[in-house]
Structure formats: C-alpha cells, structure tokens
Amino acid sequence: MFYKKYILFFVIIGIVLPFIFLKDVYPFHRFGMFAEPVKYQAQEEKFYIFYKIESQNKFIELKASTIPLNANAFEMQLRKHHYQKKHADFISIFDKLIRNKINLKEDPKNDKKLNWKWYHVIQKEDSQNELDSICIFSN
C-alpha cells in the first residue's frame, strides 16, 4: 500500500509535468488525435532556353539532345546557373555551340545574331495546374 501512493504520485507528476514546461499549445494542434497529416506544398520547376537566328521569326527550344548532353545533367546545369545568376556566361557557351552546329560564322559581312530567351516555369500543386513563367534572361 505504501508503494501505491508513490507510484500514483509519480504517474500524476509524469502526466502533469510536461504541461507545466509547455510554452504553447501548437504541438497538440499538429500531432493531436484529430490533426491532419503534414502536407508539403509540392512545386515543379522547369527551365527552358530558346534561341532565334536574327533573320528568322521562330524561336527554337534548345534541348539536351541537340547539344548532345544527358537530359538530367542539362537540367541540373540550367538550375545551377540560374540560382548562381550566371545566365550570360551559360548562354555564351551555348551561343558558340549553336553557331558551330548551324554554321553561323562570326564575320562582319555575315553578321547574323542569335537571340536568346531563358524561361523559369513554376507549377504549384494548389494552383489548378496553372503555370507561372518568368523570362529570366533575354538579349
């Protein structure tokens, strides 16, 4: 009987003590019996680069297969250069590659310029599949 009082005392202290040290009631809202599961706002972001020869009217999308480069590595490099804000450096590399591929010579007589556009497209899960695009770089 003597131990019963001590056991009851420590059980009550064990139940009450956490409420004394608790500073707010937020954990009960989040992890309580009727709490909703934790949801993360998923978003998908894509990067697109388009180029256009000055004499033509249509922009052409620069794809990893035209370089040739692995699609995942290309996407990673686009993301890396976007967040490091090195758009112009990255575009200058592709400018040389595309000029060599389509035989545009950099001579004063045949001075055809390549125009570039870099788009950052974000699609959030809760926006009913609406895309949000931003033109990051354009020359």
C-alpha positions as MATLAB code, in Angstrom:
seq = 'MFYKKYILFFVIIGIVLPFIFLKDVYPFHRFGMFAEPVKYQAQEEKFYIFYKIESQNKFIELKASTIPLNANAFEMQLRKHHYQKKHADFISIFDKLIRNKINLKEDPKNDKKLNWKWYHVIQKEDSQNELDSICIFSN';
ca = [
       0.000    0.000    0.000;
       2.894    2.314    0.772;
       4.283    1.938   -2.765;
       0.895    2.591   -4.275;
       0.961    6.242   -3.105;
       4.445    6.795   -4.586;
       3.513    5.167   -7.876;
       0.349    7.270   -8.111;
       2.333   10.428   -7.269;
       4.951    9.786   -9.985;
       2.318    8.899  -12.584;
       0.460   12.143  -11.894;
       3.736   14.117  -11.987;
       4.661   12.349  -15.243;
       1.376   13.395  -16.810;
       1.209   16.961  -15.428;
       4.889   17.979  -15.664;
       5.038   18.174  -19.487;
       2.110   20.616  -19.437;
       3.972   22.834  -16.979;
       7.010   23.070  -19.280;
       4.916   23.504  -22.410;
       5.099   27.063  -23.722;
       2.357   26.863  -26.345;
      -0.435   24.554  -27.415;
       0.718   24.217  -31.033;
       2.011   20.616  -30.798;
      -1.457   19.435  -29.809;
      -2.977   21.013  -32.893;
      -0.450   19.412  -35.180;
       0.015   15.998  -33.617;
      -3.249   15.553  -31.739;
      -5.806   12.838  -32.271;
      -7.717   14.807  -34.925;
      -4.757   16.523  -36.549;
      -4.391   16.499  -40.307;
      -1.349   14.835  -41.805;
       1.588   17.094  -42.576;
       1.419   18.267  -46.194;
       4.240   19.764  -48.159;
       3.458   22.208  -50.907;
       4.844   20.479  -53.949;
       6.001   22.535  -56.856;
       7.691   21.632  -60.059;
      10.097   23.965  -61.770;
      11.434   23.737  -65.281;
      13.903   25.800  -67.217;
      13.698   26.399  -70.955;
      16.179   28.082  -73.266;
      15.101   29.304  -76.699;
      17.235   30.760  -79.446;
      16.396   32.504  -82.689;
      18.533   33.433  -85.657;
      18.062   37.114  -86.342;
      16.712   36.609  -89.870;
      14.088   34.040  -88.794;
      10.823   34.637  -86.971;
      10.573   31.495  -84.874;
      12.296   30.668  -81.586;
      13.757   27.161  -81.327;
      13.947   25.361  -77.999;
      17.432   24.284  -77.005;
      17.140   20.682  -75.869;
      19.712   18.387  -74.336;
      19.555   16.103  -77.362;
      20.675   18.864  -79.737;
      23.874   19.559  -77.801;
      24.243   16.350  -77.162;
      24.114   16.110  -73.387;
      22.323   13.978  -70.817;
      18.884   15.494  -70.131;
      19.295   15.313  -66.340;
      22.746   16.900  -66.461;
      21.422   19.647  -68.737;
      18.534   20.377  -66.352;
      20.913   20.418  -63.391;
      23.261   22.851  -65.145;
      20.346   25.121  -66.040;
      19.178   25.145  -62.427;
      22.709   25.704  -61.100;
      23.441   28.646  -63.388;
      20.012   30.133  -62.708;
      20.471   30.193  -58.942;
      24.067   31.423  -59.252;
      22.779   34.187  -61.570;
      25.255   33.291  -64.312;
      22.806   33.310  -67.206;
      25.016   35.273  -69.591;
      28.021   33.004  -69.032;
      25.963   29.893  -69.661;
      24.320   31.359  -72.772;
      27.705   32.370  -74.213;
      28.809   28.719  -74.137;
      25.698   27.608  -75.996;
      25.984   30.518  -78.397;
      29.332   29.140  -79.591;
      27.987   25.575  -79.799;
      24.916   26.518  -81.821;
      26.925   28.793  -84.131;
      29.237   25.880  -84.941;
      26.330   23.490  -85.373;
      24.368   25.638  -87.828;
      27.482   27.118  -89.459;
      26.962   30.738  -88.499;
      30.289   32.434  -88.923;
      31.227   35.418  -86.835;
      32.381   37.642  -89.656;
      31.423   41.276  -90.270;
      29.843   40.539  -93.670;
      27.502   37.827  -92.432;
      26.696   39.198  -89.003;
      23.661   37.142  -88.024;
      22.964   37.438  -84.352;
      21.449   34.740  -82.149;
      18.735   35.987  -79.813;
      18.296   34.033  -76.583;
      15.491   33.682  -74.042;
      15.694   31.779  -70.749;
      12.410   30.893  -69.037;
      11.832   29.695  -65.493;
       8.450   27.945  -65.275;
       6.934   27.059  -61.898;
       3.877   24.869  -61.427;
       2.483   24.680  -57.915;
       0.257   21.840  -56.802;
      -2.548   24.011  -55.446;
      -2.907   26.367  -58.404;
      -5.184   24.149  -60.536;
      -2.397   23.331  -62.996;
      -1.756   26.963  -63.856;
       1.801   27.698  -64.914;
       3.742   30.694  -63.728;
       6.549   31.582  -66.108;
       9.198   34.244  -65.847;
      11.563   35.299  -68.602;
      14.870   35.427  -66.754;
      17.307   36.326  -69.486;
      16.794   37.858  -72.891;
      19.131   39.603  -75.296;
];
